[in-house]
Amino acid sequence: MGRLQDKVALVTGASGGIGAATVRALHREGARVVAADVTTGAGEKLAAELGCTFSKLDVTSEQDWKHVVADIVAQHGSLDVLVNAAGIEGDVVHGTPESTSLAEWRRVMSVNLDGTFLGCREALPVMKRRGAGSIINISSTVAYIATPNSTAYGASKAGVMQLTKSVALHGSLEGHRVRCNSVHPGIIATRMIESISAQLAQFNNVAVDDVARASMSRIPFGEAGRPEDVAELILFLASDESRYITGSEFSIDGGWRLMGRPKPANK
Ligand SMILES: NC(=O)c1ccc[n+]([C@@H]2O[C@H](COP(=O)([O-])OP(=O)(O)OC[C@H]3O[C@@H](n4cnc5c(N)ncnc54)[C@H](O)[C@@H]3O)[C@@H](O)[C@H]2O)c1
């Protein structure tokens, strides 16, 4: 018996690094996984490889959410696990509190915070009907620390952390056990971190290798995490092994939070 045997799980951002690793981990443990992303390609290919469903879902769209959740209920009868992993890093070159345009602020908030909110809102009634469920929202280490080059991104991830707690308390009322927890990755080797490093190198006019070295110097473990590391934590939170945990924050960052953040290099 797998750790998620017979559970139905929806994973957003399934074409990306952490989302794809999560789809694989949940599938390995017996869940019926629906992989969803706004881009097809990688997520669709992965779903075909594993024999699970792929749904095209733009997390900023209320309509898309309603369709995807209704389809899951029609096909599987329930939704037990929701992993909100879709996210964008935004413009790091023009990302200071002074240089962030309102359009860019709204773009990042729309995917990272609105998208997570909509997912929680649409999953809650379905999970409450069964009296139980687990929602895992992917926040970030930057929910806790200043992000002078990624103002919108940091604010969106802090918002996800707080949203998680409201959903957790709401989901615990009236005898329900709809759990909601946030996962806070540090630096994980995916497309997103490559993009952030390239943009920071451009902003500071240094080589990408220099940015990578500076990033690693903040991490006691001295290396980036793997998407699979994050997926195993998500798996634990999705499973009944975490049945008594809700509204909590889980850092997975090789000790980054223990070190703090050095003063950013001047431009
Ligand atoms: N990689 C890291 O170091 C790191 C650190 C902390 C938090 N995170 C968070 O982890 C999550 C996954 O990131 P990743 O590193 O796998 O990045 P990634 O870029 O590999 O994957 C992100 C995925 O989200 C999808 N996406 C973007 N906009 C979407 C939308 N509107 N609707 C649906 N899907 C959309 C993309 O198509 C992509 O497949 C994100 O929320 C990210 O902010 C990542």
PDBQT file of the ligand as one rigid body, heavy atoms in Angstrom, charges set to zero:
ROOT
HETATM    1  N1  LIG A 301      13.241  27.013  -7.120  1.00  0.00    +0.000 N 
HETATM    2  C1  LIG A 301      13.367  27.660  -5.974  1.00  0.00    +0.000 C 
HETATM    3  O1  LIG A 301      14.487  27.912  -5.505  1.00  0.00    +0.000 OA
HETATM    4  C2  LIG A 301      12.150  28.061  -5.194  1.00  0.00    +0.000 A 
HETATM    5  C3  LIG A 301      12.351  28.610  -3.916  1.00  0.00    +0.000 A 
HETATM    6  C4  LIG A 301      11.246  28.991  -3.159  1.00  0.00    +0.000 A 
HETATM    7  C5  LIG A 301       9.979  28.835  -3.663  1.00  0.00    +0.000 A 
HETATM    8  N2  LIG A 301       9.806  28.322  -4.907  1.00  0.00    +0.000 N 
HETATM    9  C6  LIG A 301       8.430  28.195  -5.394  1.00  0.00    +0.000 C 
HETATM   10  O2  LIG A 301       8.195  26.869  -5.794  1.00  0.00    +0.000 OA
HETATM   11  C7  LIG A 301       7.169  26.847  -6.794  1.00  0.00    +0.000 C 
HETATM   12  C8  LIG A 301       7.657  26.030  -7.986  1.00  0.00    +0.000 C 
HETATM   13  O3  LIG A 301       8.767  26.711  -8.566  1.00  0.00    +0.000 OA
HETATM   14  P1  LIG A 301       9.897  25.990  -9.442  1.00  0.00    +0.000 P 
HETATM   15  O4  LIG A 301      11.181  26.307  -8.835  1.00  0.00    +0.000 OA
HETATM   16  O5  LIG A 301       9.506  24.599  -9.704  1.00  0.00    +0.000 OA
HETATM   17  O6  LIG A 301       9.786  26.898 -10.763  1.00  0.00    +0.000 OA
HETATM   18  P2  LIG A 301       9.478  26.520 -12.267  1.00  0.00    +0.000 P 
HETATM   19  O7  LIG A 301       9.581  27.796 -13.020  1.00  0.00    +0.000 OA
HETATM   20  O8  LIG A 301      10.297  25.356 -12.681  1.00  0.00    +0.000 OA
HETATM   21  O9  LIG A 301       7.947  26.041 -12.214  1.00  0.00    +0.000 OA
HETATM   22  C9  LIG A 301       6.878  26.928 -12.044  1.00  0.00    +0.000 C 
HETATM   23  C10 LIG A 301       5.714  26.421 -12.869  1.00  0.00    +0.000 C 
HETATM   24  O10 LIG A 301       4.590  27.270 -12.640  1.00  0.00    +0.000 OA
HETATM   25  C11 LIG A 301       3.909  27.385 -13.878  1.00  0.00    +0.000 C 
HETATM   26  N3  LIG A 301       3.065  28.571 -13.916  1.00  0.00    +0.000 N 
HETATM   27  C12 LIG A 301       3.462  29.868 -14.017  1.00  0.00    +0.000 A 
HETATM   28  N4  LIG A 301       2.398  30.652 -14.117  1.00  0.00    +0.000 NA
HETATM   29  C13 LIG A 301       1.300  29.852 -14.067  1.00  0.00    +0.000 A 
HETATM   30  C14 LIG A 301      -0.094  30.090 -14.147  1.00  0.00    +0.000 A 
HETATM   31  N5  LIG A 301      -0.611  31.322 -14.301  1.00  0.00    +0.000 N 
HETATM   32  N6  LIG A 301      -0.927  29.033 -14.054  1.00  0.00    +0.000 NA
HETATM   33  C15 LIG A 301      -0.442  27.769 -13.922  1.00  0.00    +0.000 A 
HETATM   34  N7  LIG A 301       0.868  27.484 -13.879  1.00  0.00    +0.000 NA
HETATM   35  C16 LIG A 301       1.726  28.520 -13.958  1.00  0.00    +0.000 A 
HETATM   36  C17 LIG A 301       5.012  27.449 -14.928  1.00  0.00    +0.000 C 
HETATM   37  O11 LIG A 301       4.532  27.152 -16.229  1.00  0.00    +0.000 OA
HETATM   38  C18 LIG A 301       5.997  26.443 -14.381  1.00  0.00    +0.000 C 
HETATM   39  O12 LIG A 301       5.772  25.162 -14.955  1.00  0.00    +0.000 OA
HETATM   40  C19 LIG A 301       6.874  28.316  -7.132  1.00  0.00    +0.000 C 
HETATM   41  O13 LIG A 301       5.742  28.735  -6.418  1.00  0.00    +0.000 OA
HETATM   42  C20 LIG A 301       8.106  29.027  -6.620  1.00  0.00    +0.000 C 
HETATM   43  O14 LIG A 301       7.837  30.377  -6.304  1.00  0.00    +0.000 OA
HETATM   44  C21 LIG A 301      10.861  27.926  -5.690  1.00  0.00    +0.000 A 
ENDROOT
TORSDOF 0
